[in-house]
Amino acid sequence: MKKLLLATTAAALTAGAASAEDVKIGIILGFTGPLESITPMMADSAELALKEINASGNFLEGMTLVPERADSTCIDSGAATAAAERLVSEGIVAIMGADCSGVTGAVLSNVAVPNGIPMVSPSATSPALSTAEDNGLFFRTSPSDARQGQVIAEILNEKGIKEVAVTYTNNDYGKGLADAFAQSFGEMGGSVTMSAPHDDGKADYSAEVGALASAGGEALAVFGYTDQGGKGMIQASYDTGAFDTFILGDGMYGDTLFSEQAEALTGSIGTAPWAQGAGAEAFDTVAGDADVDSSSSYTRESYDAAALIALAMMKGGEATAEAVAANLLDVANAPGEEILPGELGKALQILAEGGDIDYVGASGVELIGPGEAAGSYRHYTVTDGASETVEFK
């Protein structure tokens, strides 16, 4: 399968700390584009973990982690690649990101692999990334859409919904989720009446909605983005009366969308990677104390991604890309003392003393190999302009 290749000497120099005291971590997310309404909370959560590490004073004899933000745009692979190349030239050790699957794949192949830079994405969920040629440098804290497609199919099967139409954003993420859902739904006896892509950035989606409505279905599954085409497809469907029930993939989770489309979305259902339990509760407390909004999607996964990068360096005893890649799976999984949000300083002490940790984090981290994570999903409904949890799967 995949083999871990050590970074070359040149790459190690490129990925080294900016100085003896500062260690730069790239934060590459779509600060503009179709997810820009949720990205600030993701970045704040990742940087919260770095601040917690710094405040402990226990990181590699007083070294300081310095976040360096860059815009992936979520949809422009060229822009994302250029942003990552700039960060590498500035001496980053690792990348927390990217966010959307297409740009993540571009950064991985064009920048991370050639330069030996490890990446930990909190939200790139395309199943194709699980088998990407990554030289052991790609990790993610959210599960792939192979699992999400199955979860959505299970929910619809339990509700007795047997026929749905599907619209998906025309990229790796949308196509991957649509295909995974269709396969699982079909295996459970369901039928996809039509599965069709939509492009982001259009002013009018009536033609796309008309075709889907002609195909029929009890609901429309929307596997798009909350600030772009997915939102447009919902609006056009509601305006024309084509569909009155929507099934929302993780890219459609957003408080702004729920409030703006409150009437259209009432009674609709959705899924998003989420966690419950002690780790999630600890994260809410830590984030609240720091005035960081933890309620949005992928905030937990972003905190965990940044924390894992730092803990892997600590385990390896050096602030290098090589240390991150070689030790990240070790600190993420058992055996070892379980570590929750707010306990990163404690984790550093354990590692400094030669002990082992099992980083549970905010999202119940369990990495089952390079590029793949186990995880749970929140099944929710939209009521009165807000999401309400039904269950966790």
TABEL-V596616 format. One record per residue. N is the residue number from 1. SS is DSSP state (@ for helix, = for strand, . for the rest). PSI is psi in whole degrees, 0 to 359 (NA if undefined). OMEGA is omega as a letter, one per 20 degrees, with the letter a starting at -180 (NA if undefined). Layout:
BEGIN
n=N ss=SS psi=PSI omega=OMEGA
n=N ss=SS psi=PSI omega=OMEGA
END
This chain:
BEGIN
n=1 ss=. psi=231 omega=a
n=2 ss=. psi=147 omega=r
n=3 ss=. psi=142 omega=r
n=4 ss=. psi=116 omega=r
n=5 ss=. psi=135 omega=r
n=6 ss=. psi=145 omega=r
n=7 ss=. psi=148 omega=r
n=8 ss=. psi=165 omega=r
n=9 ss=@ psi=319 omega=a
n=10 ss=@ psi=318 omega=r
n=11 ss=@ psi=322 omega=r
n=12 ss=@ psi=321 omega=r
n=13 ss=@ psi=319 omega=r
n=14 ss=@ psi=323 omega=a
n=15 ss=. psi=2 omega=a
n=16 ss=. psi=171 omega=r
n=17 ss=. psi=154 omega=a
n=18 ss=. psi=330 omega=r
n=19 ss=. psi=182 omega=r
n=20 ss=. psi=340 omega=a
n=21 ss=. psi=331 omega=a
n=22 ss== psi=135 omega=r
n=23 ss== psi=113 omega=a
n=24 ss== psi=132 omega=r
n=25 ss== psi=123 omega=r
n=26 ss== psi=136 omega=r
n=27 ss== psi=95 omega=a
n=28 ss== psi=108 omega=a
n=29 ss== psi=166 omega=a
n=30 ss=. psi=78 omega=r
n=31 ss=. psi=341 omega=r
n=32 ss=. psi=159 omega=r
n=33 ss=. psi=196 omega=a
n=34 ss=. psi=352 omega=r
n=35 ss=. psi=19 omega=a
n=36 ss=@ psi=342 omega=a
n=37 ss=@ psi=339 omega=r
n=38 ss=@ psi=344 omega=a
n=39 ss=@ psi=319 omega=a
n=40 ss=@ psi=322 omega=r
n=41 ss=@ psi=326 omega=r
n=42 ss=@ psi=314 omega=a
n=43 ss=@ psi=317 omega=r
n=44 ss=@ psi=322 omega=a
n=45 ss=@ psi=318 omega=r
n=46 ss=@ psi=316 omega=a
n=47 ss=@ psi=335 omega=r
n=48 ss=@ psi=318 omega=r
n=49 ss=@ psi=318 omega=r
n=50 ss=@ psi=321 omega=r
n=51 ss=@ psi=321 omega=r
n=52 ss=@ psi=318 omega=r
n=53 ss=@ psi=312 omega=a
n=54 ss=@ psi=319 omega=a
n=55 ss=@ psi=334 omega=a
n=56 ss=@ psi=333 omega=a
n=57 ss=. psi=11 omega=a
n=58 ss=. psi=3 omega=a
n=59 ss=. psi=111 omega=r
n=60 ss=@ psi=59 omega=r
n=61 ss=@ psi=42 omega=r
n=62 ss=@ psi=8 omega=r
n=63 ss=. psi=153 omega=a
n=64 ss== psi=130 omega=r
n=65 ss== psi=129 omega=a
n=66 ss== psi=114 omega=r
n=67 ss== psi=139 omega=r
n=68 ss== psi=111 omega=a
n=69 ss== psi=149 omega=r
n=70 ss== psi=150 omega=a
n=71 ss== psi=118 omega=r
n=72 ss=. psi=341 omega=a
n=73 ss=. psi=348 omega=a
n=74 ss=. psi=329 omega=a
n=75 ss=. psi=344 omega=a
n=76 ss=. psi=100 omega=a
n=77 ss=@ psi=324 omega=r
n=78 ss=@ psi=316 omega=r
n=79 ss=@ psi=320 omega=r
n=80 ss=@ psi=319 omega=r
n=81 ss=@ psi=316 omega=r
n=82 ss=@ psi=320 omega=r
n=83 ss=@ psi=318 omega=r
n=84 ss=@ psi=320 omega=r
n=85 ss=@ psi=321 omega=r
n=86 ss=@ psi=316 omega=a
n=87 ss=@ psi=321 omega=r
n=88 ss=@ psi=319 omega=r
n=89 ss=@ psi=336 omega=r
n=90 ss=. psi=0 omega=r
n=91 ss=. psi=28 omega=r
n=92 ss== psi=151 omega=r
n=93 ss== psi=327 omega=a
n=94 ss== psi=168 omega=a
n=95 ss== psi=125 omega=r
n=96 ss== psi=102 omega=a
n=97 ss== psi=191 omega=i
n=98 ss=. psi=196 omega=a
n=99 ss=. psi=298 omega=a
n=100 ss=. psi=151 omega=a
n=101 ss=@ psi=318 omega=a
n=102 ss=@ psi=312 omega=a
n=103 ss=@ psi=330 omega=r
n=104 ss=@ psi=315 omega=r
n=105 ss=@ psi=322 omega=r
n=106 ss=@ psi=315 omega=r
n=107 ss=@ psi=320 omega=r
n=108 ss=@ psi=308 omega=a
n=109 ss=@ psi=326 omega=a
n=110 ss=@ psi=335 omega=a
n=111 ss=@ psi=306 omega=a
n=112 ss=@ psi=308 omega=a
n=113 ss=@ psi=312 omega=r
n=114 ss=@ psi=333 omega=a
n=115 ss=@ psi=2 omega=r
n=116 ss=. psi=33 omega=a
n=117 ss=. psi=120 omega=r
n=118 ss== psi=148 omega=r
n=119 ss== psi=140 omega=r
n=120 ss== psi=105 omega=a
n=121 ss== psi=136 omega=r
n=122 ss=. psi=349 omega=a
n=123 ss=. psi=1 omega=r
n=124 ss=. psi=110 omega=a
n=125 ss=. psi=5 omega=a
n=126 ss=. psi=132 omega=r
n=127 ss=@ psi=333 omega=a
n=128 ss=@ psi=334 omega=a
n=129 ss=@ psi=341 omega=r
n=130 ss=@ psi=333 omega=a
n=131 ss=@ psi=16 omega=r
n=132 ss=. psi=149 omega=r
n=133 ss=. psi=99 omega=a
n=134 ss=. psi=1 omega=a
n=135 ss=. psi=30 omega=r
n=136 ss=. psi=23 omega=a
n=137 ss=. psi=352 omega=a
n=138 ss== psi=131 omega=r
n=139 ss== psi=161 omega=r
n=140 ss== psi=151 omega=a
n=141 ss=. psi=357 omega=r
n=142 ss=. psi=148 omega=r
n=143 ss=. psi=159 omega=a
n=144 ss=. psi=166 omega=a
n=145 ss=@ psi=351 omega=r
n=146 ss=@ psi=321 omega=r
n=147 ss=@ psi=319 omega=a
n=148 ss=@ psi=320 omega=r
n=149 ss=@ psi=321 omega=r
n=150 ss=@ psi=318 omega=a
n=151 ss=@ psi=314 omega=a
n=152 ss=@ psi=317 omega=r
n=153 ss=@ psi=319 omega=r
n=154 ss=@ psi=317 omega=a
n=155 ss=@ psi=314 omega=a
n=156 ss=@ psi=321 omega=r
n=157 ss=@ psi=319 omega=r
n=158 ss=@ psi=330 omega=a
n=159 ss=@ psi=357 omega=r
n=160 ss=. psi=17 omega=r
n=161 ss=. psi=121 omega=a
n=162 ss=. psi=340 omega=a
n=163 ss== psi=126 omega=r
n=164 ss== psi=152 omega=r
n=165 ss== psi=152 omega=a
n=166 ss== psi=131 omega=r
n=167 ss== psi=138 omega=a
n=168 ss== psi=147 omega=r
n=169 ss== psi=139 omega=a
n=170 ss=. psi=68 omega=r
n=171 ss=. psi=185 omega=a
n=172 ss=@ psi=318 omega=a
n=173 ss=@ psi=307 omega=a
n=174 ss=@ psi=314 omega=a
n=175 ss=@ psi=320 omega=a
n=176 ss=@ psi=316 omega=r
n=177 ss=@ psi=318 omega=r
n=178 ss=@ psi=317 omega=a
n=179 ss=@ psi=318 omega=a
n=180 ss=@ psi=318 omega=r
n=181 ss=@ psi=313 omega=a
n=182 ss=@ psi=320 omega=r
n=183 ss=@ psi=311 omega=a
n=184 ss=@ psi=319 omega=a
n=185 ss=@ psi=319 omega=r
n=186 ss=@ psi=320 omega=r
n=187 ss=@ psi=336 omega=r
n=188 ss=. psi=7 omega=r
n=189 ss=. psi=4 omega=r
n=190 ss=. psi=167 omega=a
n=191 ss== psi=131 omega=r
n=192 ss== psi=113 omega=a
n=193 ss== psi=326 omega=r
n=194 ss== psi=137 omega=r
n=195 ss== psi=115 omega=a
n=196 ss== psi=141 omega=r
n=197 ss== psi=158 omega=r
n=198 ss== psi=148 omega=r
n=199 ss=. psi=145 omega=r
n=200 ss=. psi=157 omega=r
n=201 ss=. psi=6 omega=r
n=202 ss=. psi=153 omega=r
n=203 ss=. psi=337 omega=a
n=204 ss=. psi=124 omega=r
n=205 ss=. psi=20 omega=a
n=206 ss=@ psi=326 omega=a
n=207 ss=@ psi=315 omega=r
n=208 ss=@ psi=317 omega=a
n=209 ss=@ psi=321 omega=r
n=210 ss=@ psi=317 omega=r
n=211 ss=@ psi=318 omega=r
n=212 ss=@ psi=320 omega=r
n=213 ss=@ psi=322 omega=r
n=214 ss=@ psi=326 omega=r
n=215 ss=@ psi=333 omega=r
n=216 ss=. psi=180 omega=a
n=217 ss=. psi=150 omega=r
n=218 ss=. psi=342 omega=a
n=219 ss== psi=166 omega=r
n=220 ss== psi=119 omega=r
n=221 ss== psi=126 omega=a
n=222 ss== psi=107 omega=r
n=223 ss== psi=72 omega=a
n=224 ss=. psi=210 omega=a
n=225 ss=. psi=142 omega=a
n=226 ss=. psi=332 omega=a
n=227 ss=. psi=12 omega=a
n=228 ss=. psi=230 omega=a
n=229 ss=@ psi=326 omega=r
n=230 ss=@ psi=316 omega=r
n=231 ss=@ psi=318 omega=r
n=232 ss=@ psi=322 omega=r
n=233 ss=@ psi=322 omega=r
n=234 ss=@ psi=314 omega=a
n=235 ss=@ psi=314 omega=a
n=236 ss=@ psi=323 omega=r
n=237 ss=@ psi=318 omega=a
n=238 ss=@ psi=317 omega=a
n=239 ss=@ psi=324 omega=a
n=240 ss=@ psi=353 omega=a
n=241 ss=. psi=19 omega=a
n=242 ss=. psi=317 omega=r
n=243 ss=. psi=146 omega=r
n=244 ss=. psi=2 omega=r
n=245 ss=. psi=133 omega=a
n=246 ss== psi=146 omega=r
n=247 ss== psi=120 omega=a
n=248 ss== psi=127 omega=r
n=249 ss=. psi=177 omega=a
n=250 ss=@ psi=330 omega=r
n=251 ss=@ psi=349 omega=r
n=252 ss=@ psi=2 omega=a
n=253 ss=. psi=121 omega=r
n=254 ss=. psi=130 omega=a
n=255 ss=@ psi=324 omega=r
n=256 ss=@ psi=315 omega=r
n=257 ss=@ psi=315 omega=a
n=258 ss=@ psi=320 omega=a
n=259 ss=@ psi=320 omega=a
n=260 ss=@ psi=327 omega=a
n=261 ss=. psi=34 omega=a
n=262 ss=@ psi=313 omega=a
n=263 ss=@ psi=317 omega=a
n=264 ss=@ psi=324 omega=a
n=265 ss=@ psi=354 omega=a
n=266 ss=. psi=125 omega=a
n=267 ss=. psi=355 omega=r
n=268 ss=. psi=162 omega=a
n=269 ss== psi=157 omega=r
n=270 ss== psi=172 omega=r
n=271 ss== psi=151 omega=r
n=272 ss== psi=141 omega=r
n=273 ss== psi=132 omega=a
n=274 ss=. psi=164 omega=r
n=275 ss=. psi=157 omega=r
n=276 ss=. psi=169 omega=r
n=277 ss=. psi=194 omega=a
n=278 ss=@ psi=320 omega=a
n=279 ss=@ psi=314 omega=r
n=280 ss=@ psi=320 omega=r
n=281 ss=@ psi=321 omega=r
n=282 ss=@ psi=321 omega=r
n=283 ss=@ psi=317 omega=r
n=284 ss=@ psi=321 omega=r
n=285 ss=@ psi=311 omega=a
n=286 ss=@ psi=316 omega=a
n=287 ss=@ psi=317 omega=r
n=288 ss=@ psi=319 omega=r
n=289 ss=@ psi=332 omega=a
n=290 ss=. psi=7 omega=a
n=291 ss=. psi=38 omega=r
n=292 ss=. psi=131 omega=a
n=293 ss=. psi=110 omega=a
n=294 ss=. psi=3 omega=a
n=295 ss=. psi=344 omega=a
n=296 ss=. psi=170 omega=r
n=297 ss=. psi=149 omega=r
n=298 ss=. psi=12 omega=r
n=299 ss=@ psi=318 omega=r
n=300 ss=@ psi=315 omega=a
n=301 ss=@ psi=329 omega=r
n=302 ss=@ psi=316 omega=r
n=303 ss=@ psi=314 omega=a
n=304 ss=@ psi=320 omega=a
n=305 ss=@ psi=315 omega=r
n=306 ss=@ psi=319 omega=r
n=307 ss=@ psi=318 omega=a
n=308 ss=@ psi=322 omega=r
n=309 ss=@ psi=313 omega=a
n=310 ss=@ psi=317 omega=a
n=311 ss=@ psi=325 omega=r
n=312 ss=@ psi=321 omega=r
n=313 ss=@ psi=319 omega=r
n=314 ss=@ psi=318 omega=r
n=315 ss=@ psi=321 omega=a
n=316 ss=@ psi=348 omega=r
n=317 ss=. psi=14 omega=r
n=318 ss=. psi=151 omega=a
n=319 ss=. psi=71 omega=a
n=320 ss=. psi=159 omega=r
n=321 ss=@ psi=322 omega=a
n=322 ss=@ psi=319 omega=a
n=323 ss=@ psi=322 omega=r
n=324 ss=@ psi=308 omega=a
n=325 ss=@ psi=321 omega=a
n=326 ss=@ psi=336 omega=a
n=327 ss=@ psi=356 omega=a
n=328 ss=@ psi=317 omega=r
n=329 ss=@ psi=326 omega=a
n=330 ss=@ psi=315 omega=a
n=331 ss=@ psi=340 omega=a
n=332 ss=@ psi=337 omega=a
n=333 ss=. psi=166 omega=r
n=334 ss=. psi=157 omega=j
n=335 ss=. psi=168 omega=r
n=336 ss=. psi=172 omega=r
n=337 ss== psi=131 omega=a
n=338 ss== psi=136 omega=a
n=339 ss== psi=128 omega=r
n=340 ss=. psi=167 omega=r
n=341 ss=. psi=141 omega=a
n=342 ss=. psi=354 omega=a
n=343 ss=. psi=23 omega=a
n=344 ss=@ psi=325 omega=r
n=345 ss=@ psi=319 omega=r
n=346 ss=@ psi=318 omega=r
n=347 ss=@ psi=318 omega=r
n=348 ss=@ psi=319 omega=r
n=349 ss=@ psi=317 omega=r
n=350 ss=@ psi=315 omega=a
n=351 ss=@ psi=322 omega=r
n=352 ss=@ psi=330 omega=a
n=353 ss=. psi=5 omega=r
n=354 ss=. psi=11 omega=a
n=355 ss=. psi=178 omega=a
n=356 ss=. psi=147 omega=r
n=357 ss== psi=155 omega=r
n=358 ss== psi=97 omega=a
n=359 ss== psi=110 omega=r
n=360 ss=. psi=318 omega=r
n=361 ss=. psi=200 omega=a
n=362 ss=. psi=335 omega=a
n=363 ss=. psi=13 omega=a
n=364 ss=. psi=49 omega=a
n=365 ss=. psi=129 omega=r
n=366 ss== psi=107 omega=a
n=367 ss== psi=125 omega=a
n=368 ss== psi=21 omega=r
n=369 ss== psi=165 omega=r
n=370 ss=. psi=128 omega=r
n=371 ss=. psi=4 omega=a
n=372 ss== psi=138 omega=r
n=373 ss== psi=145 omega=r
n=374 ss== psi=162 omega=r
n=375 ss=. psi=172 omega=a
n=376 ss=. psi=161 omega=r
n=377 ss== psi=144 omega=r
n=378 ss== psi=121 omega=r
n=379 ss== psi=121 omega=a
n=380 ss== psi=163 omega=r
n=381 ss== psi=159 omega=r
n=382 ss== psi=121 omega=a
n=383 ss== psi=127 omega=r
n=384 ss=. psi=42 omega=r
n=385 ss=. psi=17 omega=r
n=386 ss== psi=159 omega=r
n=387 ss== psi=143 omega=r
n=388 ss== psi=128 omega=a
n=389 ss== psi=133 omega=r
n=390 ss== psi=310 omega=a
n=391 ss== psi=172 omega=r
n=392 ss== psi=138 omega=a
n=393 ss=. psi=NA omega=NA
END
